[in-house]
Amino acid sequence: MKIRIISSREEISTVSPKERHVHLAFFPATQDLYELLDTCPRVESIGVQRSQISRLAKASVNLLERERIKLIEGDGLMQGKHTEKDPYYYIKP
């Protein structure tokens, strides 16, 4: 599986609309999630760091539930990945 790593809020608008799986390497506000859903309407899962899941706003969690988007506990390996060379993280099936 190919996961697109988004390093900053400013990068959301540059993501391909075809992306299905993304990882946010920053703490997302609800507005960031709305922007991501506008940019990538076919997204199926969003990953965030383990420590950030409990801090997400209730509105953010409700938005993802309403849109049937899976919230994934991100891997620490993704957090330190340099996206200049390759903005994707690959997971073997």
Secondary structure, 3 states (H helix, E strand, C coil): CEEEEECCHHHHHHCCCCCCEEEECCCCCHHHHHHHHHHCCCCCEEEEEHHHHCCCCHHHHHHHHHCCCEEEEECHHHHCCCCCCCCEEECCC
